[in-house]
């Protein structure tokens, strides 16, 4: 699996204008072959930061994503919204998944 974690520092006051671009990009990326998840989120602590987390079945799927027309279009527009970005690619050979289950609202915990 290949994961990417990213931070996009926006021009102050440009977050609300960028969010529709990010959402359209997210929708297109989720349709790509090998995409497990793709999420853009506004930072909860910094109004000028967007966070990105994406997961791909293989590094090859991620590499193909980097040349997809919708991705290249967002990269080209990014300068209208952002001052810098940092993206870390993580290749995982082993992934351990843990789950949580919660009681239904009408269940008694005792």
Secondary structure, 3 states (H helix, E strand, C coil): CEEEEEEEEECCCCHHHHHHHHHHHHHHHHCCCCEEEEEEEECCCCCCEEEEEEEECCHHHHHHHCCCHHHHHHHHHHHHCEEEEEEEEEECCCCCCCCCCCCCCCCCCC
